Amino acid sequence: MVSGSCVGYPKPYWQNGIVGNPRDGVRDIPDVALFASNGFWDAYYVVCWSDPNTSPDVGGGFTCTGAPSTWAGFGGTSVSSPIMAAIQALVNQKTKSRWGNPNTVYYALADGEYGRSGSSACNSATVDKTANHCIFYDVTQGDNQSVCKKFHGADYDCYIAKGDKYGVLSTSDTSLVPAYLTNVGWDFPSGIGSVNAYNLVMSWPE
């Protein structure tokens, strides 16, 4: 709540000033982006169990032997969220500290990496994925538009062209204003970008 209205929480100090983040006075999400495909184009998180007991009585699963293509696979935000928690656990382990809300450090690191105009060296579309010092990869291509339709006869953040049954997610109901596009630095589809787990852990201040 801000000044008694439902416009969101006040923007925290650590989110102020990061390139790309709007000066809207409210807390903006997301903070980071992670891979979350659940099998589309055969892309997913590969998972195996080190416990050799694959009996369904103990949860079943696939052992860590053979080709990874034969192991179990999962995806979706229900997997990417605990993956981010695991990355933060590595930070805690390395620093031998508990960090509580890590956003203060995430945004400080991103601000240092992006500066006032972004970092072409850490652009997710062009960066050398095998040899770089980027903590975050700035996602500058794509959007999170989706198909929408009227709800109980009304448009809600949905632009539907005349004669069409379905529309496109838009910040305007009367014209197409795509919601939302990526841009340099922070943006609504990807926050401060995708995460290089190793570089994040190794760059964390102690």
C-alpha positions as a printed Julia matrix, in Angstrom:
206×3 Matrix{Float64}:
   0.0     0.0     0.0
   1.26    3.48   -0.85
  -0.54    6.49    0.69
  -3.61    4.35    1.29
  -4.03    3.17   -2.33
  -3.49   -0.19   -3.93
  -0.62    0.89   -6.19
   2.03   -1.31   -4.59
   4.71   -1.17   -1.94
   7.03    1.83   -1.78
  10.17    1.37   -3.88
  13.0     0.12   -1.66
  16.2     2.17   -1.61
  18.24   -0.59   -3.25
  16.05   -0.56   -6.36
  16.39    3.18   -6.91
  18.74    4.27   -9.67
  19.32    0.95  -11.4
  19.34    1.61  -15.14
  16.03    0.65  -16.78
  13.97    0.63  -13.61
  11.07    3.12  -13.87
  10.78    6.04  -11.5
   7.35    4.92  -10.4
   7.87    5.09   -6.65
   6.82    1.46   -6.13
   8.5    -1.92   -5.7
   8.95   -3.47   -9.14
   9.26   -7.17   -9.86
  10.86   -9.44  -10.94
  14.38   -9.2    -9.56
  16.2   -11.83  -11.62
  15.44  -14.27  -14.43
  16.23  -17.98  -14.6
  15.69  -20.71  -17.16
  12.29  -22.3   -16.57
  11.41  -24.39  -19.64
   9.59  -27.61  -18.8
  10.44  -29.61  -21.9
   9.61  -27.26  -24.76
  12.14  -27.92  -27.55
  13.59  -30.65  -25.29
  14.88  -28.03  -22.85
  14.54  -28.63  -19.12
  16.51  -29.06  -15.9
  18.14  -32.5   -15.88
  17.83  -34.19  -12.49
  19.08  -37.47  -11.11
  19.07  -39.21   -7.74
  22.38  -40.29   -6.23
  20.48  -42.8    -4.08
  20.66  -46.06   -6.09
  17.35  -47.26   -4.64
  14.82  -46.48   -7.38
  11.95  -48.26   -5.64
   8.69  -46.32   -5.79
   8.4   -47.02   -2.05
  11.17  -44.48   -1.42
  10.19  -42.0    -4.1
  11.59  -43.68   -7.19
  13.75  -41.7    -9.54
  16.62  -42.1   -11.95
  20.19  -42.87  -10.96
  23.12  -40.7   -12.05
  24.39  -43.22  -14.57
  24.23  -43.44  -18.34
  23.54  -40.6   -20.74
  22.0   -37.46  -19.17
  19.29  -37.69  -21.84
  17.92  -40.69  -19.91
  17.7   -38.82  -16.58
  14.6   -37.17  -15.23
  13.77  -33.63  -16.27
  11.72  -30.85  -14.72
  10.95  -27.2   -15.4
   8.71  -24.25  -14.73
   8.84  -21.6   -12.04
   8.34  -24.32   -9.44
  11.88  -25.45  -10.32
  13.61  -22.15  -11.12
  12.66  -20.66   -7.73
  14.37  -23.39   -5.67
  17.31  -23.24   -8.1
  17.77  -19.58   -7.14
  17.47  -20.54   -3.49
  20.19  -23.15   -4.03
  22.46  -20.52   -5.64
  21.93  -18.3    -2.61
  22.75  -21.27   -0.37
  26.11  -21.5    -2.18
  26.66  -17.81   -1.37
  25.89  -18.49    2.29
  28.23  -21.47    2.28
  31.11  -19.54    0.7
  30.76  -16.5     2.93
  29.87  -18.52    6.02
  27.08  -16.04    6.65
  23.32  -15.78    6.43
  22.29  -12.92    4.18
  18.56  -12.53    4.77
  17.11  -10.52    1.9
  19.85  -10.71   -0.77
  18.31   -8.05   -3.03
  20.46   -5.29   -1.54
  23.55   -7.08   -2.86
  21.96   -8.24   -6.15
  21.09   -4.69   -7.11
  24.41   -3.24   -5.96
  26.28   -5.8    -8.08
  24.0    -5.15  -11.07
  24.42   -1.4   -10.7
  28.17   -1.83  -10.72
  27.99   -4.03  -13.8
  25.51   -1.97  -15.83
  26.45    1.56  -14.77
  24.32    4.37  -16.17
  23.86    2.97  -19.7
  24.02   -0.81  -19.48
  26.8    -3.23  -20.37
  27.22   -4.4   -23.95
  29.84   -6.87  -22.68
  27.18   -8.63  -20.58
  24.33   -8.6   -23.12
  22.72  -12.04  -23.02
  22.42  -12.15  -26.81
  26.11  -11.59  -27.56
  28.17  -12.43  -24.46
  30.73  -15.24  -24.62
  28.99  -17.75  -22.36
  32.15  -19.74  -21.61
  34.55  -16.95  -20.66
  33.24  -13.79  -19.05
  33.1   -11.97  -15.72
  29.39  -11.07  -15.89
  27.34  -11.66  -12.77
  24.1   -10.94  -14.61
  23.32  -11.25  -18.31
  21.23   -8.32  -19.5
  18.23   -9.68  -21.41
  17.46   -7.17  -24.2
  15.49   -9.31  -26.67
  11.95  -10.57  -26.36
   8.96   -9.8   -24.2
   6.4   -11.54  -22.03
   3.34  -10.81  -24.13
   0.67  -13.45  -24.15
  -2.72  -14.14  -25.67
  -5.69  -12.72  -23.8
  -9.45  -12.37  -24.13
 -12.35  -10.54  -22.57
 -13.28  -11.49  -19.01
 -16.99  -11.24  -18.29
 -17.24   -9.03  -21.35
 -14.56   -6.55  -20.3
 -10.96   -5.98  -21.39
  -8.32   -6.02  -18.69
  -4.85   -5.11  -19.96
  -5.84   -6.76  -23.21
  -5.92   -5.16  -26.64
  -8.28   -6.94  -29.04
  -8.42   -5.72  -32.61
 -11.9    -5.2   -34.07
 -13.42   -8.48  -35.18
 -10.93  -10.66  -33.29
 -11.85  -13.03  -30.5
  -8.43  -13.0   -28.85
  -6.04  -10.17  -28.19
  -2.55   -9.44  -26.9
  -1.48   -8.46  -23.39
  -1.18   -4.68  -23.45
  -1.0    -1.79  -20.99
  -3.79   -0.18  -23.02
  -7.16   -1.7   -23.87
  -7.71    0.63  -26.83
  -4.35    0.39  -28.61
  -1.48   -2.08  -28.75
   1.1    -1.15  -26.11
   2.95   -4.44  -25.62
   3.26   -5.63  -22.04
   6.11   -5.92  -21.53
   9.26   -5.47  -23.62
  12.82   -6.09  -22.51
  15.31   -3.22  -22.54
  18.8    -2.32  -21.35
  19.22   -2.93  -17.61
  16.2    -3.73  -15.44
  12.92   -4.6   -17.21
   9.59   -6.2   -16.37
  10.17   -9.51  -18.19
  13.6   -10.29  -16.71
  14.43   -7.93  -13.84
  18.18   -7.27  -13.68
  18.79  -10.23  -15.97
  19.67  -13.9   -15.87
  22.24  -15.16  -13.39
  25.75  -16.54  -13.81
  25.76  -18.62  -10.64
  29.54  -19.04  -10.39
  30.31  -15.38  -10.91
  27.58  -14.34   -8.46
  28.97  -16.58   -5.74
  32.58  -15.57   -6.35
  31.77  -11.84   -6.55
  29.71  -11.73   -3.37
  31.19   -9.32   -0.79
  32.33  -10.94    2.43
